[in-house]
Amino acid sequence: MLTLVHVSRRPSATRCDASRQAARVRSGVALCLTVGALAAAPVLLGAQRAPDRVLTRAGDVGPDGPLPADQGLPGLWYRLQKLRTTASVLYTAGHPDDEEAGVLTLLGRGMGVRTALLTLNRGEGGANAMGPELFDGLGLVRTEELRRSGRYYGLDDQYFTTAVDYGYSKTLDEAMRSWDRDALLADMVRVIRLNRPTVVISRWHGSARDGHGHHQAAGVLTVEAVRAAADPNRFREQVTNEGLRPWRVRRLYRGRLTDDESHDAELDPHRVDPWLQQTFQSFGAYGLSLQRSQTAGRIRAARPPLRPARYELVDAFDGAEIQERQGPEPAGATSSETRPSPFDGLDTSLSGVGLLTGETVPPEVLHSLEEAEAAVEDAFTAFGPSRLGSVARHVAGALAHLRAARRGLAADSEADFVLAVEERQAADALAAAAGLTVRASAPSRPRRVSVPTRRPDPPFPASRSTCT
């Protein structure tokens, strides 16, 4: 039994005419259908219970509640964007605060990409600009700081490995001697197999240009981990004991290019987002400034010239093989085909999921996905503060078509994994469109669930309903 309480701010009338009463009954049914659809959303990766060192998962908001940018119309817009693409990125870095804040914000908020951050260690060996905590205590501080930053970036997932920051390392060799390389590589492979990203972007190049030995190690091990994750014979215990499956990343890029080197992809975080009313770089920079043990609260403002972030393509999956590149070429030389974004040439549409995963999709599944795409576009067409009920109905339709598509796929197919993510995102968008916030508490016995609306003018009239 699920009891829904939808509270009105207006005093209840002593009399209601038949039409108003009928409207309330219809609204109660609509609310039940909406929440029923949300309740049926699956918990992802239930069969993949691995010690994956997860910091946060999609939907986690922490004790502070959601950011203003994730509520109301802006929050709904960002959620709808995720339904237009199946693209996903795993971004790797060495320490907390290594990440390119503007790039992650552009991916997560501007492009609708499912975005995850993998940080090798928790920064225990660094300095503390704000307090006395050092070593393990500082690691706890920096972990929480990174979680707060990730909310501004719009991250879906955050991960760590078991590596410990022992202090400044001058060389790659020193870092590799100080860490258990195989254990660290196993951690990274586990995260890739769990998260299953379309693209991996390494913050670091994996060479002496990165400076810190931990940065170099992050760059080197990212390449190794991407290749090992696709090999069923590498870290086989993850497959046999942990229920994970090998995963072949479609593209692997690395950054830290110099000005005299060509590049294969770029991301420009310096454009203005109308919802944020500032650039993605500025919004992300504020999030980065929350890592105050390192920034002392100072915002790292972008300085002219404002250039896009540029990346070199290291590996590309093209139907049957990984195409390896030998490195960047000097500026002015004939370079390989330049890609304006890391996803250029990859079909990241809902109906293109089979092309993305390399699997054959049955015609009836393809039809359902095309219907889901049409419903998503209808939701964008209807988008507006006075038409949220219409948006909710279109999103509910997209959710139904996604579920129909999944019923036509094998549960262990890669396409089903991708669509399970989209189903969860559609349920999240539906909750936002309907103005629902669900809080549940069940310490060992059944509990009543309150479902209040947070929007001043909800799409459904006020009602109190009970759904079973």
DORO-89406 format. One record per residue (C-alpha): residue in one letter; x, y, z; residue number from 1. Coordinates in nm, 2 decimals, decimal comma. Each point is the difference from the previous one (the first is absolute). Layout:
NODE rest      X      Y      Z  nr
NODE    a      X      Y      Z NUM
...
This chain:
NODE rest      X      Y      Z  nr
NODE    m   0,00   0,00   0,00   1
NODE    l   0,14   0,34  -0,10   2
NODE    t  -0,18   0,30   0,13   3
NODE    l   0,05   0,32  -0,19   4
NODE    v  -0,05   0,34   0,17   5
NODE    h  -0,02   0,29  -0,24   6
NODE    v  -0,05   0,31   0,22   7
NODE    s  -0,18   0,32  -0,12   8
NODE    r   0,09   0,34   0,14   9
NODE    r  -0,36   0,12  -0,04  10
NODE    p  -0,27  -0,07   0,26  11
NODE    s  -0,22  -0,29  -0,11  12
NODE    a  -0,35   0,11  -0,11  13
NODE    t  -0,30  -0,12   0,19  14
NODE    r  -0,18  -0,08  -0,32  15
NODE    c   0,13  -0,13  -0,33  16
NODE    d  -0,21  -0,02  -0,31  17
NODE    a   0,00  -0,32  -0,20  18
NODE    s   0,24   0,12  -0,26  19
NODE    r   0,26   0,11   0,25  20
NODE    q  -0,03  -0,33   0,19  21
NODE    a   0,04  -0,19  -0,33  22
NODE    a   0,31   0,20  -0,08  23
NODE    r   0,15  -0,09   0,34  24
NODE    v  -0,07  -0,37  -0,06  25
NODE    r   0,17   0,02  -0,34  26
NODE    s   0,30   0,19   0,15  27
NODE    g   0,03  -0,27   0,27  28
NODE    v   0,00  -0,27  -0,26  29
NODE    a   0,26   0,19  -0,20  30
NODE    l   0,22   0,05   0,30  31
NODE    c  -0,03  -0,37   0,08  32
NODE    l   0,10  -0,09  -0,35  33
NODE    t   0,29   0,23   0,01  34
NODE    v   0,13  -0,13   0,34  35
NODE    g  -0,08  -0,35  -0,11  36
NODE    a   0,22   0,05  -0,30  37
NODE    l   0,28   0,13   0,22  38
NODE    a  -0,03  -0,28   0,25  39
NODE    a   0,04  -0,25  -0,28  40
NODE    a   0,34   0,15  -0,10  41
NODE    p   0,27  -0,26   0,05  42
NODE    v   0,30   0,02   0,22  43
NODE    l   0,29  -0,02  -0,24  44
NODE    l   0,28  -0,25   0,02  45
NODE    g  -0,17  -0,21   0,26  46
NODE    a   0,18  -0,30  -0,13  47
NODE    q   0,33   0,18   0,00  48
NODE    r   0,08   0,02   0,37  49
NODE    a   0,37   0,09   0,00  50
NODE    p   0,22   0,18   0,25  51
NODE    d   0,02   0,29  -0,24  52
NODE    r   0,09   0,28   0,24  53
NODE    v  -0,30   0,21  -0,09  54
NODE    l  -0,02   0,34   0,15  55
NODE    t  -0,33   0,11  -0,14  56
NODE    r  -0,25  -0,13  -0,25  57
NODE    a  -0,25   0,18  -0,23  58
NODE    g  -0,27   0,16   0,20  59
NODE    d   0,20   0,04   0,32  60
NODE    v  -0,04   0,36   0,13  61
NODE    g   0,15  -0,02   0,34  62
NODE    p  -0,12   0,17   0,32  63
NODE    d  -0,01   0,34  -0,16  64
NODE    g  -0,28  -0,09  -0,24  65
NODE    p   0,00   0,07  -0,38  66
NODE    l   0,16   0,31  -0,14  67
NODE    p  -0,23   0,28  -0,14  68
NODE    a   0,14  -0,09  -0,35  69
NODE    d  -0,14  -0,35   0,05  70
NODE    q  -0,35   0,11   0,10  71
NODE    g  -0,29   0,15  -0,19  72
NODE    l   0,02   0,06  -0,37  73
NODE    p   0,38  -0,01  -0,02  74
NODE    g   0,01  -0,33   0,17  75
NODE    l  -0,27  -0,14  -0,23  76
NODE    w   0,18   0,13  -0,31  77
NODE    y   0,33  -0,17   0,10  78
NODE    r  -0,19  -0,33   0,07  79
NODE    l  -0,17   0,02  -0,34  80
NODE    q   0,33   0,05  -0,18  81
NODE    k   0,12  -0,34   0,14  82
NODE    l  -0,28  -0,17  -0,19  83
NODE    r   0,13   0,13  -0,33  84
NODE    t   0,33  -0,19   0,02  85
NODE    t   0,14  -0,33   0,12  86
NODE    a   0,35   0,15   0,02  87
NODE    s   0,21  -0,05   0,32  88
NODE    v   0,34   0,10   0,11  89
NODE    l   0,24  -0,13   0,27  90
NODE    y   0,25   0,28   0,08  91
NODE    t   0,32  -0,11   0,19  92
NODE    a   0,23   0,21   0,22  93
NODE    g   0,26  -0,05   0,26  94
NODE    h  -0,11   0,21   0,30  95
NODE    p  -0,31   0,20   0,10  96
NODE    d   0,02   0,34  -0,17  97
NODE    d   0,19  -0,14  -0,30  98
NODE    e  -0,32  -0,01  -0,20  99
NODE    e  -0,09   0,26  -0,27 100
NODE    a  -0,31   0,14   0,17 101
NODE    g  -0,13   0,19  -0,31 102
NODE    v   0,03  -0,31  -0,22 103
NODE    l  -0,19  -0,22   0,24 104
NODE    t  -0,27   0,26   0,04 105
NODE    l  -0,04   0,04  -0,37 106
NODE    l  -0,03  -0,38  -0,04 107
NODE    g  -0,24  -0,06   0,28 108
NODE    r  -0,22   0,32  -0,03 109
NODE    g   0,06   0,13  -0,35 110
NODE    m   0,00  -0,32  -0,20 111
NODE    g  -0,21  -0,24   0,20 112
NODE    v   0,28  -0,25   0,02 113
NODE    r   0,00  -0,26   0,29 114
NODE    t   0,32   0,11   0,16 115
NODE    a   0,22  -0,18   0,26 116
NODE    l   0,32   0,10   0,17 117
NODE    l   0,27  -0,25   0,11 118
NODE    t   0,26   0,14   0,23 119
NODE    l   0,30  -0,22   0,08 120
NODE    n   0,05   0,12   0,36 121
NODE    r  -0,16   0,23   0,26 122
NODE    g   0,28   0,25   0,03 123
NODE    e   0,11  -0,11   0,35 124
NODE    g   0,36   0,11  -0,06 125
NODE    g  -0,08   0,36  -0,09 126
NODE    a   0,00   0,32   0,19 127
NODE    n  -0,30   0,15   0,18 128
NODE    a  -0,07   0,37  -0,05 129
NODE    m  -0,30   0,00   0,24 130
NODE    g   0,06  -0,21   0,30 131
NODE    p   0,22  -0,24   0,20 132
NODE    e  -0,10  -0,32  -0,16 133
NODE    l   0,27  -0,20  -0,18 134
NODE    f   0,05  -0,35  -0,14 135
NODE    d  -0,31  -0,21   0,06 136
NODE    g  -0,19   0,29   0,15 137
NODE    l   0,08   0,21  -0,31 138
NODE    g  -0,11  -0,28  -0,22 139
NODE    l  -0,34   0,00   0,16 140
NODE    v  -0,02   0,38  -0,04 141
NODE    r   0,10  -0,01  -0,37 142
NODE    t  -0,25  -0,29  -0,07 143
NODE    e  -0,29   0,21   0,13 144
NODE    e   0,13   0,31  -0,19 145
NODE    l   0,01  -0,19  -0,32 146
NODE    r  -0,35  -0,13   0,05 147
NODE    r  -0,12   0,36   0,04 148
NODE    s   0,19   0,11  -0,31 149
NODE    g  -0,16  -0,29  -0,20 150
NODE    r  -0,35   0,13   0,07 151
NODE    y   0,09   0,32  -0,19 152
NODE    y   0,17  -0,19  -0,28 153
NODE    g  -0,32  -0,21  -0,04 154
NODE    l   0,18  -0,33   0,05 155
NODE    d  -0,20  -0,32   0,00 156
NODE    d   0,26  -0,22   0,17 157
NODE    q   0,32   0,05   0,19 158
NODE    y   0,26  -0,27   0,07 159
NODE    f   0,34  -0,05   0,18 160
NODE    t   0,26  -0,28  -0,01 161
NODE    t   0,18  -0,14   0,30 162
NODE    a   0,31   0,20  -0,07 163
NODE    v   0,12   0,23   0,28 164
NODE    d   0,16   0,34  -0,06 165
NODE    y   0,34  -0,03   0,18 166
NODE    g   0,12   0,35  -0,10 167
NODE    y   0,17   0,17  -0,29 168
NODE    s   0,15  -0,24  -0,25 169
NODE    k   0,26   0,12  -0,25 170
NODE    t  -0,01  -0,28  -0,25 171
NODE    l  -0,23  -0,27  -0,14 172
NODE    d   0,24  -0,27   0,11 173
NODE    e  -0,02   0,12   0,36 174
NODE    a  -0,38  -0,01  -0,01 175
NODE    m  -0,01  -0,34  -0,14 176
NODE    r   0,24  -0,13   0,26 177
NODE    s  -0,20   0,15   0,28 178
NODE    w  -0,34  -0,14  -0,12 179
NODE    d  -0,11  -0,36  -0,07 180
NODE    r  -0,03   0,04  -0,37 181
NODE    d  -0,21  -0,31  -0,06 182
NODE    a  -0,24   0,08   0,28 183
NODE    l  -0,04   0,36  -0,13 184
NODE    l  -0,05  -0,12  -0,36 185
NODE    a  -0,26  -0,25   0,13 186
NODE    d  -0,19   0,28   0,17 187
NODE    m  -0,01   0,21  -0,32 188
NODE    v  -0,11  -0,30  -0,21 189
NODE    r  -0,27  -0,07   0,25 190
NODE    v  -0,14   0,35  -0,03 191
NODE    i   0,01  -0,01  -0,38 192
NODE    r  -0,19  -0,33   0,00 193
NODE    l  -0,25   0,13   0,25 194
NODE    n  -0,06   0,34  -0,15 195
NODE    r   0,03  -0,11  -0,37 196
NODE    p   0,07   0,34  -0,15 197
NODE    t  -0,01   0,08  -0,37 198
NODE    v   0,31   0,22   0,02 199
NODE    v   0,28   0,03   0,25 200
NODE    i   0,19   0,33   0,04 201
NODE    s   0,33   0,00   0,19 202
NODE    r   0,08   0,34   0,15 203
NODE    w   0,37  -0,09  -0,02 204
NODE    h   0,22  -0,09  -0,29 205
NODE    g   0,20  -0,27   0,17 206
NODE    s   0,34   0,16  -0,06 207
NODE    a   0,25   0,23   0,17 208
NODE    r  -0,20   0,30  -0,12 209
NODE    d  -0,25  -0,08   0,28 210
NODE    g   0,25   0,08   0,27 211
NODE    h  -0,12  -0,18   0,31 212
NODE    g   0,07  -0,37  -0,01 213
NODE    h  -0,35  -0,07   0,11 214
NODE    h  -0,13   0,19  -0,31 215
NODE    q   0,23  -0,20  -0,23 216
NODE    a  -0,12  -0,32   0,16 217
NODE    a  -0,37   0,10  -0,05 218
NODE    g   0,07   0,06  -0,37 219
NODE    v   0,19  -0,33  -0,05 220
NODE    l  -0,23  -0,22   0,19 221
NODE    t  -0,31   0,14  -0,16 222
NODE    v   0,12  -0,13  -0,34 223
NODE    e   0,09  -0,33   0,15 224
NODE    a  -0,34  -0,03   0,18 225
NODE    v  -0,21   0,08  -0,30 226
NODE    r   0,17  -0,28  -0,20 227
NODE    a   0,00  -0,25   0,29 228
NODE    a  -0,38   0,07   0,06 229
NODE    a  -0,08  -0,14  -0,34 230
NODE    d   0,20  -0,32   0,04 231
NODE    p  -0,19  -0,28   0,17 232
NODE    n   0,32  -0,16   0,10 233
NODE    r   0,12   0,30   0,20 234
NODE    f  -0,11   0,01   0,36 235
NODE    r  -0,22  -0,29  -0,06 236
NODE    e  -0,11  -0,03   0,36 237
NODE    q  -0,21   0,32  -0,06 238
NODE    v  -0,20  -0,20  -0,25 239
NODE    t  -0,03  -0,33   0,18 240
NODE    n  -0,03   0,13   0,36 241
NODE    e  -0,14   0,35  -0,02 242
NODE    g  -0,25  -0,04  -0,29 243
NODE    l   0,17   0,27  -0,22 244
NODE    r   0,03  -0,03  -0,37 245
NODE    p   0,29   0,12  -0,23 246
NODE    w  -0,06   0,34  -0,15 247
NODE    r   0,15   0,15  -0,31 248
NODE    v   0,01   0,38   0,02 249
NODE    r  -0,08   0,15  -0,34 250
NODE    r   0,25   0,29   0,02 251
NODE    l   0,30   0,09   0,23 252
NODE    y   0,13   0,35   0,01 253
NODE    r   0,27   0,17   0,20 254
NODE    g   0,07   0,36   0,08 255
NODE    r   0,29   0,22   0,11 256
NODE    l   0,09   0,09  -0,36 257
NODE    t   0,24   0,28  -0,07 258
NODE    d  -0,08   0,30  -0,22 259
NODE    d   0,21  -0,13  -0,29 260
NODE    e  -0,17  -0,34  -0,02 261
NODE    s  -0,30  -0,09  -0,21 262
NODE    h  -0,31  -0,15   0,15 263
NODE    d  -0,29  -0,23  -0,09 264
NODE    a  -0,28   0,13   0,22 265
NODE    e  -0,09   0,30   0,20 266
NODE    l  -0,25   0,12   0,26 267
NODE    d  -0,07   0,37   0,05 268
NODE    p  -0,12   0,08   0,35 269
NODE    h   0,02   0,37  -0,06 270
NODE    r  -0,34   0,04  -0,16 271
NODE    v  -0,29   0,14   0,21 272
NODE    d  -0,28  -0,22   0,12 273
NODE    p  -0,33   0,19   0,02 274
NODE    w  -0,12  -0,19   0,30 275
NODE    l   0,32   0,06   0,20 276
NODE    q   0,02   0,35  -0,14 277
NODE    q   0,38  -0,04  -0,02 278
NODE    t   0,25  -0,22  -0,17 279
NODE    f   0,04  -0,37   0,08 280
NODE    q   0,36   0,09   0,09 281
NODE    s  -0,11   0,26   0,26 282
NODE    f  -0,26  -0,22   0,16 283
NODE    g   0,24  -0,30   0,01 284
NODE    a   0,27   0,23   0,14 285
NODE    y  -0,22   0,09   0,29 286
NODE    g  -0,06  -0,36   0,07 287
NODE    l   0,38  -0,06  -0,01 288
NODE    s   0,05   0,28   0,25 289
NODE    l  -0,20  -0,20   0,26 290
NODE    q   0,31  -0,22   0,03 291
NODE    r   0,12   0,26   0,25 292
NODE    s   0,27  -0,21   0,16 293
NODE    q   0,18   0,06  -0,33 294
NODE    t  -0,15   0,32  -0,14 295
NODE    a  -0,06   0,19   0,32 296
NODE    g  -0,33   0,09  -0,16 297
NODE    r   0,15   0,19  -0,29 298
NODE    i  -0,16  -0,04  -0,34 299
NODE    r   0,24  -0,09  -0,28 300
NODE    a  -0,13   0,24  -0,26 301
NODE    a   0,08  -0,08  -0,37 302
NODE    r   0,25   0,24  -0,15 303
NODE    p   0,02   0,11  -0,37 304
NODE    p   0,04  -0,14  -0,25 305
NODE    l  -0,29  -0,22   0,07 306
NODE    r   0,07  -0,33  -0,19 307
NODE    p  -0,20  -0,32  -0,01 308
NODE    a   0,14  -0,30   0,18 309
NODE    r   0,18  -0,21  -0,25 310
NODE    y   0,05  -0,38  -0,01 311
NODE    e   0,20  -0,26  -0,19 312
NODE    l  -0,17  -0,32  -0,12 313
NODE    v   0,19  -0,29   0,14 314
NODE    d  -0,23  -0,29  -0,08 315
NODE    a  -0,31  -0,03  -0,22 316
NODE    f  -0,23  -0,29  -0,04 317
NODE    d  -0,11  -0,03  -0,36 318
NODE    g  -0,22  -0,30  -0,04 319
NODE    a   0,26  -0,27   0,04 320
NODE    e   0,33   0,14   0,13 321
NODE    i   0,17   0,26   0,21 322
NODE    q   0,18   0,25  -0,22 323
NODE    e   0,31   0,11   0,19 324
NODE    r   0,16   0,35  -0,06 325
NODE    q   0,36   0,08   0,05 326
NODE    g  -0,05   0,34   0,17 327
NODE    p  -0,07   0,36  -0,09 328
NODE    e   0,15   0,16  -0,31 329
NODE    p   0,17   0,34  -0,01 330
NODE    a  -0,22   0,29  -0,09 331
NODE    g  -0,02   0,05  -0,37 332
NODE    a   0,06  -0,36  -0,08 333
NODE    t  -0,27  -0,21  -0,17 334
NODE    s  -0,20  -0,14   0,28 335
NODE    s  -0,27  -0,27   0,02 336
NODE    e  -0,36   0,09  -0,04 337
NODE    t  -0,08   0,27   0,26 338
NODE    r  -0,31  -0,07   0,21 339
NODE    p  -0,18   0,30   0,15 340
NODE    s  -0,12  -0,21   0,30 341
NODE    p   0,11  -0,33   0,15 342
NODE    f  -0,32  -0,15  -0,13 343
NODE    d   0,01   0,11  -0,36 344
NODE    g  -0,06  -0,30  -0,22 345
NODE    l  -0,16  -0,21   0,27 346
NODE    d  -0,38  -0,05  -0,01 347
NODE    t  -0,11   0,09   0,35 348
NODE    s  -0,37   0,02  -0,09 349
NODE    l  -0,25  -0,23   0,17 350
NODE    s  -0,08  -0,18  -0,33 351
NODE    g   0,37  -0,03  -0,07 352
NODE    v   0,08  -0,20   0,31 353
NODE    g   0,06  -0,32  -0,20 354
NODE    l   0,25   0,19  -0,22 355
NODE    l   0,17   0,13   0,31 356
NODE    t   0,03  -0,34   0,17 357
NODE    g   0,06  -0,21  -0,31 358
NODE    e  -0,31  -0,21   0,05 359
NODE    t  -0,30  -0,08  -0,22 360
NODE    v  -0,32   0,16   0,13 361
NODE    p  -0,33  -0,16  -0,09 362
NODE    p  -0,24   0,21  -0,22 363
NODE    e  -0,26   0,02   0,28 364
NODE    v   0,26   0,14   0,24 365
NODE    l   0,12   0,25  -0,26 366
NODE    h  -0,36   0,11  -0,04 367
NODE    s  -0,05   0,05   0,37 368
NODE    l   0,32   0,21   0,02 369
NODE    e  -0,11   0,22  -0,29 370
NODE    e  -0,32   0,06   0,18 371
NODE    a   0,19   0,08   0,31 372
NODE    e   0,21   0,25  -0,19 373
NODE    a  -0,31   0,16  -0,14 374
NODE    a  -0,15   0,03   0,35 375
NODE    v   0,31   0,17   0,13 376
NODE    e  -0,01   0,25  -0,28 377
NODE    d  -0,37   0,07   0,07 378
NODE    a   0,10   0,07   0,36 379
NODE    f   0,25   0,26  -0,12 380
NODE    t  -0,26   0,15  -0,22 381
NODE    a  -0,24   0,03   0,29 382
NODE    f   0,26   0,12   0,24 383
NODE    g  -0,11   0,31   0,19 384
NODE    p  -0,11   0,11   0,35 385
NODE    s  -0,37  -0,03  -0,09 386
NODE    r   0,01  -0,33  -0,18 387
NODE    l   0,18  -0,23   0,25 388
NODE    g  -0,29  -0,24   0,00 389
NODE    s   0,04  -0,05  -0,37 390
NODE    v   0,38  -0,04   0,04 391
NODE    a  -0,07  -0,27   0,27 392
NODE    r  -0,23  -0,19  -0,23 393
NODE    h   0,25  -0,01  -0,28 394
NODE    v   0,28  -0,11   0,23 395
NODE    a  -0,23  -0,27   0,14 396
NODE    g  -0,06  -0,11  -0,36 397
NODE    a   0,38  -0,01  -0,06 398
NODE    l   0,05  -0,21   0,32 399
NODE    a  -0,27  -0,25  -0,11 400
NODE    h   0,17  -0,04  -0,34 401
NODE    l   0,34  -0,05   0,16 402
NODE    r  -0,14  -0,27   0,22 403
NODE    a  -0,17  -0,16  -0,30 404
NODE    a   0,34   0,00  -0,19 405
NODE    r   0,18  -0,16   0,29 406
NODE    r  -0,25  -0,28   0,01 407
NODE    g   0,11  -0,10  -0,35 408
NODE    l   0,37  -0,02   0,10 409
NODE    a   0,20  -0,26   0,18 410
NODE    a   0,07   0,11   0,36 411
NODE    d   0,37  -0,05  -0,05 412
NODE    s   0,03   0,20  -0,32 413
NODE    e   0,20   0,32  -0,01 414
NODE    a  -0,29   0,18  -0,15 415
NODE    d  -0,22  -0,09   0,30 416
NODE    f   0,26   0,15   0,23 417
NODE    v  -0,01   0,33  -0,20 418
NODE    l  -0,38   0,01   0,00 419
NODE    a  -0,02  -0,08   0,37 420
NODE    v   0,20   0,32   0,06 421
NODE    e  -0,24   0,19  -0,23 422
NODE    e  -0,30  -0,15   0,18 423
NODE    r   0,13   0,12   0,33 424
NODE    q   0,06   0,35  -0,15 425
NODE    a  -0,35   0,01  -0,15 426
NODE    a  -0,14  -0,09   0,35 427
NODE    d   0,20   0,28   0,15 428
NODE    a  -0,12   0,25  -0,27 429
NODE    l  -0,36  -0,11   0,06 430
NODE    a   0,03   0,07   0,37 431
NODE    a   0,14   0,35  -0,08 432
NODE    a  -0,28   0,07  -0,25 433
NODE    a  -0,26  -0,11   0,25 434
NODE    g   0,15   0,20   0,28 435
NODE    l   0,05  -0,31   0,22 436
NODE    t   0,25  -0,04   0,28 437
NODE    v   0,00  -0,35   0,16 438
NODE    r   0,13  -0,05   0,35 439
NODE    a  -0,01  -0,35   0,14 440
NODE    s   0,10  -0,14   0,34 441
NODE    a  -0,04  -0,37   0,09 442
NODE    p   0,21  -0,10   0,30 443
NODE    s  -0,11  -0,37   0,01 444
NODE    r  -0,38   0,06  -0,03 445
NODE    p  -0,25   0,14  -0,25 446
NODE    r  -0,01   0,38  -0,03 447
NODE    r  -0,23   0,26  -0,16 448
NODE    v   0,17   0,18  -0,29 449
NODE    s  -0,07   0,37  -0,04 450
NODE    v   0,00   0,14  -0,35 451
NODE    p  -0,01   0,38   0,01 452
NODE    t   0,03   0,24  -0,29 453
NODE    r   0,25   0,28   0,01 454
NODE    r  -0,13   0,20  -0,30 455
NODE    p  -0,23   0,30   0,07 456
NODE    d  -0,23  -0,10  -0,29 457
NODE    p   0,01  -0,38  -0,03 458
NODE    p  -0,11  -0,17  -0,32 459
NODE    f  -0,27  -0,20   0,19 460
NODE    p  -0,26   0,16   0,23 461
NODE    a   0,05  -0,06   0,37 462
NODE    s  -0,12  -0,33   0,13 463
NODE    r   0,04  -0,28   0,25 464
NODE    s   0,03  -0,34  -0,16 465
NODE    t   0,08  -0,35   0,09 466
NODE    c   0,17  -0,24  -0,24 467
NODE    t   0,05  -0,37   0,05 468
